[in-house]
């Protein structure tokens, strides 16, 4: 594997100092947000060091956008994240809804043809 290939591969875990640098935040801010936001759940190694995944980094980016860029309070950001989460149903729920809509459509077509 060449040096360029190693640089292009994404790391599985990022330290709190790396994440702090990415977003220009204090480590204490990240630790505080971890307590405040349910979606932020970094794993910890045996020493207790936080290890952030790419999913955690996506969540931090959302929080930074809401709190630092859009000026939301912590509670306001929590509410926004809940709304966003609720508006993105899982694939299973989507498939169930599609199936129910197809059944309703078939019943409506049947009713309109028999009227």
C-alpha positions in Angstrom: 0.0 0.0 0.0 1.5 3.3 -1.0 1.6 6.4 1.2 -1.1 8.1 -0.8 -3.4 5.1 -0.4 -2.9 5.2 3.4 -3.7 8.9 3.5 -6.9 8.4 1.5 -8.3 5.6 3.8 -10.5 6.9 6.5 -9.6 6.3 10.1 -12.1 4.2 12.1 -11.6 6.2 15.3 -10.5 9.8 16.0 -9.2 11.0 19.4 -10.8 13.9 21.2 -7.8 16.1 20.3 -8.2 15.3 16.6 -11.9 16.1 16.7 -11.3 19.3 18.7 -8.9 20.4 16.0 -11.3 19.5 13.2 -14.1 21.8 14.6 -11.9 24.3 16.5 -13.6 23.4 19.8 -12.2 22.7 23.2 -12.1 19.1 24.4 -14.2 20.2 27.4 -16.9 21.4 24.9 -17.0 18.0 23.3 -17.2 16.3 26.7 -20.0 18.6 27.7 -21.9 17.9 24.4 -21.5 14.2 25.0 -23.5 14.5 28.2 -26.1 16.8 26.6 -26.8 15.1 23.3 -28.1 11.6 23.2 -26.9 11.0 19.6 -23.2 11.6 20.6 -21.8 8.4 22.0 -18.1 8.0 21.5 -16.6 4.7 22.6 -13.9 4.6 25.2 -10.8 2.5 25.2 -9.4 0.7 28.3 -7.7 3.9 29.5 -11.0 5.8 29.2 -10.0 7.8 26.2 -12.8 8.8 23.9 -12.8 7.4 20.4 -15.0 9.1 17.9 -16.3 7.4 14.8 -17.1 9.1 11.5 -20.8 8.9 12.6 -20.0 10.8 15.8 -18.2 13.4 13.7 -21.3 13.8 11.5 -23.3 14.4 14.6 -20.8 16.9 16.0 -20.9 18.7 12.6 -24.7 19.0 13.0 -24.4 20.3 16.5 -21.7 22.8 15.5 -24.0 24.0 12.7 -26.9 24.5 15.0 -25.1 25.9 18.1 -22.2 27.8 16.6 -23.4 28.9 13.2 -27.2 29.2 13.6 -27.1 30.4 17.2 -29.4 27.7 18.7 -29.3 27.1 22.5 -28.3 23.6 23.6 -32.0 22.8 24.2 -33.0 24.3 20.8 -30.3 22.2 19.1 -31.6 19.1 20.9 -35.1 19.8 19.7 -33.9 20.3 16.1 -32.0 17.1 16.1 -35.0 15.2 17.4 -37.2 16.8 14.6 -34.6 15.8 12.0 -34.3 12.3 13.4 -38.1 11.9 13.4 -38.3 13.1 9.8 -36.0 10.3 8.7 -37.9 7.1 9.1 -35.9 3.8 8.9 -36.0 1.8 5.7 -38.4 -0.8 7.3 -40.9 1.9 8.2 -40.7 3.4 4.7 -41.4 -0.1 3.2 -44.4 -0.6 5.5 -45.8 2.8 4.5 -45.4 2.1 0.8 -47.1 -1.2 1.2 -50.1 0.3 3.0 -50.3 3.1 0.4 -50.4 0.5 -2.4 -53.3 -1.3 -0.6 -55.2 1.9 -0.1 -54.7 2.8 -3.8 -56.0 -0.6 -4.9 -59.1 -0.2 -2.7 -59.7 3.3 -4.1 -59.3 2.1 -7.7 -61.7 -0.8 -6.9 -64.3 1.6 -5.4 -64.1 4.1 -8.3 -64.5 1.3 -10.9 -67.5 -0.1 -9.1 -69.4 3.2 -8.5 
